Amino acid sequence: MEGLASFRSLPCFTCRPKRSISATGPNSLSLPSSAIVRAQQVAMGSESEPVKDELKIKEWEVGMFHNEVAAAQGIKIRRRPPTGPPKHYVGPFEFRLENEGNTPRNILEEIIWHKDTEVARWREKKPLHSLLKDLQKAPPVRDFVGALRAANERTGLPGLIAEVKKASPSRGVLREDFDPVEIAQAYESGGAACLSVLADEKYFQGSYENMAAIRNAGVQCPLLCKEFIVDAWQIYYARSKGADAILLIAAVLPDLDIGYMIKICKKLKMATLVEVHDEKEMDRVLGIEGVEFIGINNRNLETFEVDTSNTKKLLEGKRGEVIRERDIIVVGESGLFNPDDIAYVQKAGVKAILVGESIVKQSDPKKGIAQLFGRDISV
């Protein structure tokens, strides 16, 4: 069943397999089939207690294989804080615990550590087999990418993904009088092609229920679930709440996970926005089969400084040629506050932009959109 072989990794170890990891390509890896079968048993609620104990060991071991791939791809975000293997572990890995302590290196890593634990709790409360039943009642999927292309053709400007966002870790609360439905309706009236809805509660004061409320209120703009995806379970949950697209962050997910989750989204008819921050991540993502929609975040993950020239840099030369040849839609993210910013990233090659702070803080978000573009883009 789709989504059952995505395991959380333990990137806090320097580990060397005693046996080789078989691979058919640079991003391939051979996972123990027994671990996947047992994971399926757990998801379906059919495993015995001994199998549960063995699964803990197998999941940890799969995490080590997963970790080898992540490290090779230059992924710096550790999925969990440093911890040891299951008790009495005997297996193919030699390892040593890094002397780094349990302090996250940056805010993204802190969020991912929390999200990993949070999703584990959610999965226990609502196993995948139960979640799949909810999909039957979900509203139809709408064409997210198609809406952006149509807006670009209609206005001659990048299609707008307007973000329904109450707060952020760096800026705090952006809007005290936050009503997600009213804001979404104002965005739609102002000409937004699509909406991005923050689902993270702890750090952004968002929720999946905000997304469901917007969808149920009759807003026609397709919805992106803005969440920190670490497990395929979250994709199914977002779809059950009315999402038409999801976000995958290349700084967090190895290529194998990104490719696998894209396949899940295609089966669900959802769009997948894959976010990159630098040249290495862009090169990785362009090498993953099925990528059709890429976001360039202009915010440095380590310093949190914003530089819109990052968009231009990542779209120059061969990369830009590949993107144009494949007709990939590129979204500009972060640091976009006025018409000059929009013109700059559009000239660099973006066909869409994702903007939150500069419009959600406006007393009238509809006017905020007009100010952002320098003119009224409403229909």
C-alpha positions as CSV (number, residue, x, y, z in Angstrom):
1,M,0.0,0.0,0.0
2,E,1.3,3.5,-0.8
3,G,3.0,5.4,2.0
4,L,3.9,2.5,4.2
5,A,7.6,2.3,3.4
6,S,8.4,5.9,4.5
7,F,10.4,5.7,7.7
8,R,11.7,8.4,9.9
9,S,15.5,8.5,9.9
10,L,18.0,9.0,12.7
11,P,20.6,11.4,11.1
12,C,22.5,12.0,14.4
13,F,25.0,9.1,13.9
14,T,28.1,8.6,12.0
15,C,27.4,5.1,10.8
16,R,29.1,2.6,8.5
17,P,27.3,-0.5,7.3
18,K,29.3,-3.7,7.8
19,R,27.7,-4.9,4.6
20,S,27.4,-2.9,1.4
21,I,24.3,-0.9,0.5
22,S,23.1,-2.2,-2.8
23,A,22.0,0.5,-5.3
24,T,21.0,0.8,-8.9
25,G,21.7,4.5,-9.1
26,P,23.0,7.4,-7.0
27,N,19.7,7.9,-5.2
28,S,18.7,4.3,-4.8
29,L,18.9,2.1,-1.8
30,S,17.9,-1.4,-0.9
31,L,15.7,-1.5,2.2
32,P,15.1,-4.7,4.2
33,S,11.8,-6.1,2.8
34,S,11.0,-7.6,6.2
35,A,10.9,-4.2,7.7
36,I,8.5,-2.9,5.1
37,V,6.2,-5.9,5.6
38,R,6.2,-5.4,9.3
39,A,5.5,-1.7,8.9
40,Q,2.4,-2.7,6.8
41,Q,1.3,-5.0,9.6
42,V,1.6,-2.2,12.1
43,A,-0.3,0.3,9.9
44,M,-3.1,-2.2,9.5
45,G,-3.2,-3.1,13.2
46,S,-2.5,-6.8,12.8
47,E,0.9,-7.2,14.5
48,S,1.7,-9.1,17.7
49,E,3.8,-7.8,20.6
50,P,7.0,-9.6,19.5
51,V,6.6,-8.2,16.0
52,K,6.2,-4.7,17.6
53,D,9.5,-5.1,19.4
54,E,11.3,-6.4,16.3
55,L,9.8,-3.5,14.3
56,K,11.5,-1.0,16.5
57,I,14.9,-2.5,15.7
58,K,14.1,-2.8,12.0
59,E,12.9,0.8,11.8
60,W,16.1,2.0,13.5
61,E,18.1,-0.1,11.0
62,V,16.2,1.3,8.0
63,G,16.8,4.7,9.5
64,M,20.5,4.0,9.2
65,F,20.3,3.1,5.5
66,H,18.1,6.2,5.0
67,N,20.8,8.2,6.8
68,E,23.5,7.1,4.5
69,V,21.6,8.4,1.5
70,A,20.7,11.7,3.2
71,A,24.4,12.3,4.2
72,A,25.5,11.6,0.7
73,Q,23.1,14.2,-0.6
74,G,24.3,16.9,1.7
75,I,21.2,17.1,3.9
76,K,22.1,18.9,7.1
77,I,18.8,18.8,8.9
78,R,18.8,15.9,11.3
79,R,15.4,14.2,11.6
80,R,15.7,13.4,15.3
81,P,17.9,14.5,18.3
82,P,20.9,12.3,19.0
83,T,19.8,9.0,20.6
84,G,21.1,5.4,20.7
85,P,19.9,2.3,19.0
86,P,17.2,0.0,20.4
87,K,18.2,-2.0,23.5
88,H,20.4,-5.0,22.8
89,Y,20.8,-4.0,19.1
90,V,22.9,-6.4,17.1
91,G,23.0,-5.7,13.4
92,P,25.0,-4.6,10.4
93,F,26.0,-1.1,11.6
94,E,29.0,0.2,13.4
95,F,28.3,3.6,14.9
96,R,29.3,6.2,17.3
97,L,27.2,9.0,18.8
98,E,28.2,12.4,17.8
99,N,29.1,14.7,20.6
100,E,26.6,17.4,19.6
101,G,24.0,17.2,22.4
102,N,20.3,17.6,22.0
103,T,20.2,21.2,20.8
104,P,18.8,21.8,17.3
105,R,21.2,23.6,14.9
106,N,18.6,26.0,13.6
107,I,14.8,26.6,13.8
108,L,14.0,24.3,10.9
109,E,15.7,21.4,12.6
110,E,13.9,22.2,15.8
111,I,10.6,22.2,13.9
112,I,11.4,18.9,12.2
113,W,12.3,17.2,15.5
114,H,9.0,18.3,17.0
115,K,7.1,17.3,13.8
116,D,8.6,13.8,13.8
117,T,7.3,13.2,17.3
118,E,4.0,14.9,16.6
119,V,3.2,12.8,13.5
120,A,4.1,9.6,15.4
121,R,1.4,10.4,17.9
122,W,-1.1,11.2,15.2
123,R,-0.4,7.9,13.5
124,E,-1.1,6.0,16.7
125,K,-4.5,7.8,17.1
126,K,-5.5,7.5,13.4
127,P,-3.7,4.6,11.6
128,L,-3.4,4.8,7.8
129,H,-6.2,2.3,7.1
130,S,-8.6,4.5,9.1
131,L,-7.4,7.6,7.3
132,L,-7.9,6.1,3.9
133,K,-11.6,5.8,4.6
134,D,-11.8,9.6,5.2
135,L,-10.4,10.2,1.7
136,Q,-13.7,8.8,0.3
137,K,-15.5,11.9,1.8
138,A,-12.9,14.4,0.8
139,P,-13.9,17.2,-1.7
140,P,-12.6,16.8,-5.3
141,V,-9.0,17.8,-6.1
142,R,-8.6,21.1,-8.0
143,D,-5.9,21.9,-10.5
144,F,-3.3,23.9,-8.5
145,V,-0.7,24.3,-11.2
146,G,-3.3,25.0,-13.8
147,A,-4.7,27.8,-11.8
148,L,-1.3,29.4,-11.6
149,R,-0.7,29.1,-15.3
150,A,-4.1,30.6,-16.0
151,A,-3.4,33.6,-13.7
152,N,0.0,34.2,-15.4
153,E,-1.6,34.2,-18.8
154,R,-4.5,36.4,-17.7
155,T,-2.4,39.1,-16.0
156,G,1.1,38.8,-17.6
157,L,2.4,38.6,-14.0
158,P,3.4,35.7,-11.8
159,G,0.4,33.8,-10.4
160,L,-0.1,34.5,-6.8
161,I,-0.2,31.9,-4.0
162,A,-1.4,34.0,-1.1
163,E,-0.5,32.6,2.3
164,V,-3.0,32.3,5.2
165,K,-0.5,32.8,8.0
166,K,-1.1,34.0,11.6
167,A,2.5,33.8,12.9
168,S,6.0,32.7,12.3
169,P,9.0,31.8,14.6
170,S,11.0,34.8,13.5
171,R,8.3,37.4,13.3
172,G,5.9,36.3,16.0
173,V,2.1,37.1,15.5
174,L,1.6,38.8,12.2
175,R,-2.1,39.5,12.6
176,E,-4.0,39.5,15.9
177,D,-7.5,39.7,14.4
178,F,-6.9,36.4,12.4
179,D,-9.9,34.9,10.7
180,P,-8.6,32.3,8.2
181,V,-11.8,32.2,6.2
182,E,-12.2,36.0,5.9
183,I,-8.5,36.4,4.9
184,A,-8.9,33.6,2.3
185,Q,-12.0,35.2,0.9
186,A,-10.2,38.6,0.7
187,Y,-7.3,37.0,-1.1
188,E,-9.6,35.4,-3.6
189,S,-11.4,38.7,-4.2
190,G,-8.0,40.4,-4.7
191,G,-6.9,38.1,-7.5
192,A,-5.0,35.3,-5.8
193,A,-4.8,32.2,-8.0
194,C,-4.2,29.8,-5.1
195,L,-3.8,29.8,-1.4
196,S,-1.2,28.5,1.0
197,V,-2.5,27.5,4.4
198,L,-0.2,27.0,7.4
199,A,-1.0,23.7,9.1
200,D,1.7,23.7,11.8
201,E,0.2,24.7,15.2
202,K,3.2,25.0,17.5
203,Y,5.4,27.4,15.5
204,F,3.0,29.1,13.1
205,Q,-0.3,28.9,15.0
206,G,-1.9,27.2,12.0
207,S,-4.0,24.1,11.7
208,Y,-5.4,21.6,9.3
209,E,-8.9,22.7,10.5
210,N,-8.2,26.2,9.1
211,M,-7.7,24.6,5.7
212,A,-10.9,22.5,6.0
213,A,-12.8,25.6,7.1
214,I,-11.6,27.6,4.1
215,R,-12.5,24.8,1.8
216,N,-16.0,24.3,3.4
217,A,-16.7,28.0,3.1
218,G,-16.7,27.8,-0.7
219,V,-13.4,29.5,-1.5
220,Q,-12.6,28.4,-5.1
221,C,-8.8,28.9,-5.0
222,P,-6.9,25.6,-4.9
223,L,-5.2,25.1,-1.5
224,L,-1.6,24.2,-0.7
225,C,-1.1,22.5,2.7
226,K,1.9,24.4,4.1
227,E,3.3,21.8,6.4
228,F,6.6,20.2,7.3
229,I,6.1,16.8,5.7
230,V,8.2,14.1,7.2
231,D,5.9,11.1,6.7
232,A,3.5,10.0,3.9
233,W,0.7,9.8,6.4
234,Q,0.6,13.7,6.4
235,I,-0.2,13.7,2.7
236,Y,-3.2,11.5,3.1
237,Y,-4.3,13.6,6.1
238,A,-4.0,16.9,4.1
239,R,-6.0,15.5,1.3
240,S,-8.7,14.4,3.7
241,K,-8.9,18.0,4.9
242,G,-9.3,19.4,1.3
243,A,-5.8,20.1,0.2
244,D,-5.0,20.2,-3.5
245,A,-1.3,20.4,-3.1
246,I,1.5,19.8,-0.6
247,L,5.0,21.2,0.1
248,L,8.1,19.0,0.2
249,I,11.3,20.6,1.5
250,A,14.5,19.3,-0.1
251,A,16.6,20.5,2.9
252,V,14.7,17.9,5.0
253,L,13.8,15.0,2.7
254,P,16.2,12.7,0.8
255,D,15.6,12.2,-2.9
256,L,14.1,8.7,-2.4
257,D,11.4,10.2,-0.1
258,I,10.7,13.1,-2.4
259,G,10.2,10.8,-5.4
260,Y,8.1,8.4,-3.4
261,M,5.8,11.1,-2.1
262,I,5.4,12.7,-5.5
263,K,4.1,9.3,-6.7
264,I,1.6,9.2,-3.9
265,C,0.5,12.7,-4.8
266,K,0.1,11.8,-8.4
267,K,-2.2,8.9,-7.5
268,L,-4.2,11.3,-5.3
269,K,-4.2,13.9,-8.2
270,M,-2.5,16.5,-6.0
271,A,0.3,18.9,-7.0
272,T,3.7,18.7,-5.2
273,L,5.7,21.9,-4.7
274,V,9.3,20.9,-4.0
275,E,11.2,23.7,-2.2
276,V,14.9,24.3,-2.7
277,H,17.3,26.9,-1.1
278,D,20.6,26.5,-3.0
279,E,22.3,25.1,-6.1
280,K,22.9,21.7,-4.7
281,E,19.3,21.2,-3.7
282,M,18.2,22.4,-7.1
283,D,20.5,20.0,-8.9
284,R,19.2,17.1,-6.7
285,V,15.5,18.0,-7.3
286,L,16.0,18.3,-11.1
287,G,17.3,14.8,-11.0
288,I,14.2,13.3,-9.4
289,E,11.6,11.8,-11.7
290,G,8.2,13.4,-11.7
291,V,9.2,16.9,-10.5
292,E,7.0,19.5,-12.2
293,F,6.7,22.3,-9.7
294,I,9.6,23.9,-7.8
295,G,9.8,26.6,-5.2
296,I,12.9,28.7,-4.7
297,N,13.1,30.0,-1.1
298,N,15.3,33.1,-0.9
299,R,15.8,32.7,2.9
300,N,19.1,31.2,4.1
301,L,18.2,28.4,6.5
302,E,21.2,29.0,8.7
303,T,21.3,32.8,8.9
304,F,17.6,33.5,8.0
305,E,18.8,36.3,5.8
306,V,16.8,36.9,2.7
307,D,18.3,37.6,-0.7
308,T,16.1,37.6,-3.8
309,S,19.1,37.3,-6.1
310,N,19.1,33.6,-5.0
311,T,16.2,33.1,-7.4
312,K,18.2,34.5,-10.3
313,K,21.3,32.5,-9.4
314,L,19.3,29.2,-9.3
315,L,17.7,29.9,-12.7
316,E,20.7,30.8,-14.7
317,G,22.6,28.7,-17.1
318,K,22.0,25.0,-17.6
319,R,19.5,24.8,-14.7
320,G,17.3,27.4,-16.4
321,E,17.5,25.6,-19.7
322,V,16.4,22.3,-18.1
323,I,13.5,24.0,-16.3
324,R,12.3,25.7,-19.5
325,E,12.7,22.5,-21.6
326,R,10.6,20.5,-19.1
327,D,8.1,23.4,-18.7
328,I,8.5,23.3,-14.9
329,I,6.6,26.0,-13.0
330,V,8.9,27.9,-10.7
331,V,7.6,29.7,-7.6
332,G,9.5,32.6,-6.0
333,E,9.4,32.6,-2.2
334,S,10.5,35.0,0.6
335,G,11.6,38.7,0.3
336,L,8.8,39.8,-2.0
337,F,7.2,43.0,-0.8
338,N,6.6,45.4,-3.8
339,P,6.3,45.6,-7.6
340,D,10.1,45.9,-8.1
341,D,10.6,42.6,-6.2
342,I,8.0,40.9,-8.3
343,A,9.5,42.3,-11.6
344,Y,13.0,41.1,-10.5
345,V,12.0,37.4,-9.9
346,Q,9.7,37.4,-12.9
347,K,12.6,38.5,-15.2
348,A,14.7,35.7,-13.6
349,G,12.1,33.2,-14.8
350,V,9.4,32.5,-12.2
351,K,5.8,32.0,-13.2
352,A,4.4,32.2,-9.7
353,I,5.1,33.7,-6.3
354,L,4.2,32.7,-2.8
355,V,3.7,35.7,-0.5
356,G,2.4,35.8,3.1
357,E,3.7,38.5,5.5
358,S,3.5,41.5,3.2
359,I,-0.2,41.0,2.5
360,V,-1.6,39.2,5.6
361,K,-0.4,42.2,7.8
362,Q,-2.5,44.6,5.8
363,S,-5.8,45.7,7.3
364,D,-7.4,45.0,3.9
365,P,-5.5,42.0,2.3
366,K,-7.2,42.7,-1.1
367,K,-5.6,46.2,-1.2
368,G,-2.4,44.5,0.0
369,I,-2.3,42.4,-3.2
370,A,-2.9,45.4,-5.4
371,Q,0.0,47.2,-3.6
372,L,2.2,44.2,-4.0
373,F,1.8,44.1,-7.8
374,G,1.4,47.8,-8.3
375,R,-2.1,47.4,-9.8
376,D,-5.4,45.6,-9.3
377,I,-5.1,42.0,-10.5
378,S,-8.6,40.9,-9.5
379,V,-10.9,39.3,-12.0
